[in-house]
Amino acid sequence: MLLKNVRASGRVWIFALLSIAILTTLTANAGRLLVVDAPEKSDIILVLAGETNHRPAHALQLLREGYGPRVLMDVPTAEMVYNVSTMQIAQEYVQSLPEAASIQICPIEGLSTRDEAHDVEKCLAGDPASHILLVTSDYHTRRALSIFRHEIHGKYFSMAAARDDAEFGKDWWTHREWAKTCLAEWQRLVWWSLVDRWR
């Protein structure tokens, strides 16, 4: 009886130690697990709406490097910066670029990445492009790629991560802002994986 109790106790301790080791490993790698950065040559480079500095700049870099012949920029239609619409700002920005002829704007009405995917689908209606390279903030890449692959059929998606060290880093525990971003994105990713994708 005593031997059985010792063995059972030993199994509990082994299980507890393994659980702690796994949890520690996952926690330490939580930032890295969010990031997918594997760009492939595509028909279109698609910049997701949201951050307006690093995402477009990275898309232009990819365009110049030959990852795609054209860029499609998602721009929210309802947002205003003081009294100027983001659509007007985006149009002026595009016209100022030497690559303006290779850039189009896709108006986005939805507020979530899932809604954005459906708005993009409308912009791509009738477009023969089959390979699309998504560009978004690094922490947003895994969820965005999963959503676009799930919501838009008949297209192949790859992903490029735009970095912004002020907002996020893979070693998320070293900066307060990175930790907030990491936690918030994991909440969204879990919600998408367990709830939204099954609706």
N, C-alpha and C positions, 0 to 999 in steps of 0.2 A: 504493500500500500504506500509506504513511504517512498519507494523507488518510483512508483507511478506518479506521485505528486511532484517529485523532483524533475522527472522527465517532462511532465505537463508544464511546470514552472519554467523549465529551460526552453520549451517551445514558445511559450508566451514571450520570454525575453528576446529570443531570436526574431520572432515576428515583430516585436516592438522596435528592435534595432534596425531591422530591414525597412520597416515603414518610415522610421526617422531618416534613414539614409536616402530612400527614394524621395521623400518629401523635400529634404534639403537639396538634393540634386535638381529636382524640378523647380524649386523656388529660385535657386541660383541661376538657372537657365531660362527663367520665365521671359526675360527680355529677348533673348536669342530665339526662342520658340515662336515669338510673334513675327519675326522678320523672314520674308521670302524675297530673295534678290537673285533672280535667274532670268535676266532678259534674253529674249530670242528675237531674231530678225522677223519682222512682221509686216503686214500690209498697212497698219495704222498704229500710231503711238497715241494712246488715250490717256489724257491727264485728268484724274478724278478731281471733283470739286472739293473745296476746303482751303487748305493752305495755298497761298498765291505767290510765294517767292521760290522756295526750293523745288516744288513739284514742276512748275513750268520750266524753270532753268534746267532741271535734270532731263526733261523731255526734249528740250532743244539740243542739249549735249548728245542725247541718243540719236536724234535726227541727224546731226552733223557727223556722227560716227557710223551712219548707215544702217541703223537698226530698223528703219522704216522710211518710206518716201513722204509721209505726211503726218501731221499732228492734229488730233481732235481734242479740244479743250472743253471740259465741262464747266459751265458757268451758271450759278444760281440766278434765276430771273427775278426773284422777289427781294433780294438783298440790296441795301443801299449803303453807301459810304458817305455820310453827311447827306447831301441832297443829290448825289450822283449814283446811278444804278451800277451794279457790278458788271452788268452786260456792256454798258457804255465804256467803262474803264477797260474791260477786257478787249473790246473792239479797238480802242485806241492803242492799247499795248501791242496787240497783234500787228496793227498797221505800222507801228514804229520799228518792227523787226525786219531784217533783211530776208528772212524766210517767210514773210507774210503770205506769199502765194501758196505755201505748203501747209498753212494752218487754217483750220476751221473751228467754229465755236458751236458747241452743242448746248442748247438751253436746258437747264435742269430745274424742274419744279418740285421734285420730291425732296424730303428732308432727311431721309435715311440712305445708306449705301444701297439697300435693296431697291428703294424707289428710284435712285439714280440709275441703277442697272436697267430699269424699264424705260427711263427717259433716253438712255443711250441706245437702247434697242430701237426706239422710234427714229433717232438720228441716223442709225445704220440701215434702216429699212430700204431695200433696193440696192444697197451697196454690196458689191461682190467680195469685199474684204472678208477673209476667213480667219486670218491670224491677227490677233490684237495684242499689243504690248501695253499693259496697264502701268501707269506711273502714279504712285501715291506715297504718302509719308511712310517711313520704314515700319513703324509700329502698327500701321493699318494694313500692311500688305497681306498677311495670312487671311484675315477675315474678308478683305475685299476680293481677293482671288477666289476664295470659296464661294462668296456670294455671286460673283459674275459667272463663274462656271455653272453654278446651280440654276441661276435665273435666265441666262441667255443660252439657248441651244443652237447648235449648228456653227458655233464659232470656237476657235481655239485661243485660249488666253495664256500669256506668260506675264511675269511681273518684274518690275524694276523699282527698287526702293530709293526714295529721296530722303537724304539725311538732313536733320536739323538738330545739332548738338544742344541747342538751347531748350529743346522740347523733350528729347528722348535719347537714351543710349542703352545699349544692351546690358551694361552693368548698372541696372536700374536702381540698385540700392545705394549708389554712391552720390546721388543728387535727389533732392526733394521733388523737383519737377518731373524728373524721369520716373520716380516711384509713383507719382500721381497718374502719369500717363499710362504706365504699365498696368496699374491696377484697373483703371477705367477701361482700357482696351481689353483686358482679360474678361471683365464683366460683360462687355459687348460680344466678345467672341463666344463665351459660354452661352449667353442668351441666344445668339444666332444658331449655334450648334444644337442646342437642346430644345429650343422653342420655335423661333421664327422660320427656320428652314423646313419645318414639318407642317407649317400652316398652309 
